[in-house]
Amino acid sequence: MGLRKSWWILFSLLLLPALISLACSSEEPAAAATPGVLPAPASPEGQQGHALFISKGCAGCHGESAEGTSIAPALAGHTPAMVERQVRTPRFRMPAFSVRQVTDDELGAITRYIAGLEGEGHLHAEVPPSELSVAVEMHHWMALESLKADSADDAIHHIGHIVGLLEEGDHRVTMEAILVSLQAGETHGPQHEIEEMVAGTVVPGLALSELHLRQSLVALAVADVADAQHHVSHFQETASADELSRAAEILELLGQGDLHDAEHEIKELLGEEEHDD
């Protein structure tokens, strides 16, 4: 049984502005940079990473020295694991960069450059009222990806932004409780609570079961088998009898290390590929 594709349609619409901005060169930035442009790195390795950061299009959104712009945050303070996941399997507006576009060696140089940045990271431009819901959604996805990359501090940062953006109400109360849990060192429960807020509340029309399948595809894109198994197992909690059987087959494929066929089966469950039967 195929699941709804409405979230992908929404995601595609949100993706378009970022794709347009990437076409802009660093000499003609797509958006005004925030104050505090950092000096060029002094080491040869840092200079190489900075050059790749510009040539591969990162500066088009994040600024020539990763200082942040009105459409993308500053990058100082983001961990290499977080940057790698976002480049390969991005959430929200950022397009994915394949190995053909940015090799693993090039990505490593870029992440080392970002890791060496100094100054205040995580800068965000003031959000106009018309973009409030977009900003809230972005911070939800970034909080999830931060937890996937074992960066609880980054997740706390993004949840803090959500609390600051939301008006009084159930959503804000829930996010405040999640923030307290994260600050107490808990990560597993908050991750599921954020997923539950994303499905149906932050992204209307996105079922929690569909979110888990899509998160499993993200995990497979970075060869994180354990995380893919985790999400498929949670998908089973609300699956129909037929879906339960197919999910069990996917878990078996994952256990055997057959990631290609597992990905194919997950996409079939999402209604994105024709079943061979």
C-alpha positions in Angstrom: 0.0 0.0 0.0 1.5 3.3 -1.0 1.7 6.2 1.5 1.0 9.8 0.8 3.5 11.9 -1.2 2.2 15.3 -0.1 5.3 15.9 2.0 7.6 15.5 -0.9 5.6 18.0 -2.9 5.9 20.5 -0.1 9.6 19.7 0.3 10.2 20.3 -3.5 8.5 23.7 -3.3 10.7 24.7 -0.3 13.8 23.4 -2.1 13.5 25.7 -5.1 14.8 28.9 -3.5 18.0 27.2 -2.3 18.6 25.7 -5.7 18.3 29.2 -7.2 20.7 30.7 -4.6 23.3 28.1 -5.4 23.5 29.4 -8.9 24.9 32.7 -7.6 28.6 33.0 -7.3 30.5 34.1 -4.2 31.2 37.4 -6.0 27.5 38.1 -6.2 26.0 36.6 -3.1 22.4 35.6 -3.1 21.7 37.3 0.2 23.2 39.9 2.5 25.9 38.5 4.8 25.6 38.9 8.6 28.2 41.0 10.4 31.5 39.4 11.5 33.1 38.0 8.4 35.9 35.8 9.5 39.5 36.2 8.2 40.8 33.7 5.6 42.4 30.6 7.2 46.2 30.7 7.5 47.1 27.0 7.2 47.4 25.4 3.7 44.8 22.8 4.7 42.4 25.5 5.8 43.0 27.5 2.6 42.2 24.3 0.6 39.0 23.7 2.5 38.0 27.3 2.1 38.6 27.3 -1.6 36.4 24.2 -2.0 33.8 25.8 0.2 33.5 28.6 -2.3 34.0 26.6 -5.5 31.4 23.9 -4.6 28.7 26.5 -4.0 28.6 26.5 -0.2 29.4 30.2 0.0 26.3 31.0 -2.2 24.1 30.4 0.8 26.3 30.5 3.9 28.6 33.4 3.0 32.1 33.6 1.7 33.6 32.7 5.1 30.7 30.7 6.4 29.6 33.7 8.4 25.9 33.2 7.6 23.4 35.1 5.4 19.7 35.8 5.6 18.9 32.4 4.0 21.4 30.1 5.8 23.1 30.1 9.2 26.8 30.6 10.1 28.6 27.3 10.3 31.1 27.8 13.2 30.2 25.4 15.9 28.6 22.7 13.7 30.3 19.4 14.0 31.9 17.5 11.0 29.4 14.7 11.4 26.5 17.2 11.2 28.0 18.9 8.1 28.6 15.5 6.4 25.0 14.3 7.0 23.5 17.6 5.8 25.6 17.6 2.6 24.9 14.0 1.7 21.3 13.7 3.1 20.0 17.2 3.7 16.8 18.1 5.3 14.7 21.1 4.5 15.9 23.5 1.8 19.4 22.5 1.2 19.9 20.3 -1.9 21.9 17.1 -1.7 25.5 17.0 -3.0 26.5 13.6 -4.4 30.0 12.1 -4.4 30.2 13.1 -8.1 29.6 16.7 -7.1 31.7 16.8 -3.9 34.0 13.8 -3.4 34.6 12.3 0.1 38.1 13.8 0.2 36.7 17.3 -0.8 34.0 17.0 1.8 36.5 16.1 4.4 38.6 19.2 3.6 35.4 21.4 3.8 34.4 19.9 7.2 37.9 20.4 8.5 37.8 24.1 7.4 34.4 24.5 9.1 35.7 22.8 12.3 38.6 25.3 12.4 36.3 28.3 12.2 36.3 30.7 15.1 33.8 33.2 16.3 30.1 33.0 17.1 28.3 30.3 15.1 24.7 29.4 14.6 23.7 32.9 13.6 20.3 33.3 12.1 18.7 36.4 10.5 15.6 37.9 12.0 12.5 35.9 10.8 9.8 38.0 9.2 6.2 37.0 10.1 5.6 35.6 6.6 8.5 33.1 7.0 7.7 32.1 10.6 6.3 28.6 9.8 9.2 27.9 7.4 11.8 28.8 10.1 10.0 26.7 12.7 10.0 23.7 10.3 13.7 24.2 9.5 14.7 24.2 13.1 12.7 21.0 13.8 14.5 19.2 10.9 17.9 20.5 12.0 17.3 19.4 15.6 16.5 15.9 14.4 19.6 15.8 12.2 21.7 17.1 15.1 20.6 14.2 17.3 21.4 11.8 14.5 24.9 13.2 14.4 25.2 12.9 18.2 25.3 16.7 18.6 23.0 17.3 21.5 24.3 20.9 21.9 23.3 21.7 18.3 19.8 20.1 18.9 19.4 22.3 22.1 20.3 25.3 20.0 17.6 24.6 17.4 15.0 23.7 19.9 15.8 27.0 21.7 15.1 28.8 18.5 11.7 27.0 18.1 10.7 28.0 21.6 11.6 31.6 20.8 9.7 31.7 17.6 6.5 30.1 18.8 3.6 31.9 20.6 2.2 30.4 23.8 0.3 27.2 23.2 0.6 23.4 23.2 3.4 23.3 20.6 5.6 25.6 22.5 4.9 23.8 25.8 5.9 20.5 24.2 9.1 22.0 22.8 10.0 23.5 26.2 9.6 20.1 27.7 11.9 18.6 25.0 14.4 21.3 25.7 14.5 20.4 29.4 15.0 16.7 28.5 17.9 17.5 26.2 19.5 19.7 28.7 19.2 16.8 31.2 21.2 14.6 28.9 18.3 12.6 27.4 18.3 12.2 23.6 16.3 9.1 22.5 12.9 10.3 23.9 13.3 13.8 22.7 14.1 12.6 19.2 10.8 10.7 19.0 8.9 13.6 20.4 10.4 15.9 17.8 9.4 13.4 15.1 5.9 13.3 16.4 5.7 17.1 16.3 7.0 17.1 12.7 4.5 14.6 11.5 1.1 16.2 11.3 1.8 19.4 13.2 4.8 21.0 11.6 4.3 19.3 8.2 0.5 18.8 7.8 -0.3 15.7 5.8 2.9 13.9 6.8 2.0 10.7 8.7 4.4 9.5 11.4 4.7 6.1 9.6 5.8 7.9 6.4 8.3 10.0 8.3 9.9 6.8 9.7 10.2 5.3 6.2 11.7 8.4 4.9 14.1 8.7 7.8 15.2 5.1 7.1 16.1 6.1 3.5 18.2 9.0 4.9 19.9 6.5 7.2 20.7 4.2 4.3 22.1 7.1 2.3 24.9 7.3 4.9 25.1 3.5 5.4 23.7 3.8 8.9 22.1 0.3 9.0 21.2 0.5 12.8 19.3 3.7 12.3 17.5 2.4 9.3 16.4 -0.7 11.3 15.3 1.6 14.1 13.0 3.5 11.8 11.6 0.5 10.0 10.8 -1.1 13.4 8.9 2.1 14.5 7.0 2.0 11.1 5.7 -1.5 12.1 4.0 0.0 15.2 1.2 1.5 13.0 1.5 -0.7 9.9 -1.3 -2.8 8.3 -1.0 -6.6 8.1 0.5 -6.4 4.6 2.9 -3.6 5.6 4.0 -5.6 8.6 5.0 -8.5 6.4 6.9 -6.3 4.0 8.6 -4.4 6.8 9.8 -7.7 8.3 11.3 -8.5 4.9 13.1 -5.1 4.9 14.5 -5.8 8.3 15.7 -9.1 7.1 17.4 -7.5 4.1 19.0 -4.9 6.4 20.3 -7.7 8.7 21.9 -9.4 5.7 23.6 -6.2 4.6 21.5 -6.0 1.4 21.0 -2.2 1.5 20.1 -1.9 -2.2 17.2 -4.2 -2.0 16.1 -2.8 1.3 16.0 0.7 -0.2 14.0 -0.6 -3.1 11.4 -2.2 -0.8 11.1 0.9 1.3 10.5 3.0 -1.8 7.8 0.6 -2.9 6.1 0.9 0.5 6.2 4.7 -0.1 4.6 4.2 -3.5 7.6 5.5 -5.3 8.5 2.3 -7.2 6.4 -0.3 -8.9 6.3 -3.7 -7.1 7.7 -6.5 -9.2 5.1 -9.1 -8.2 
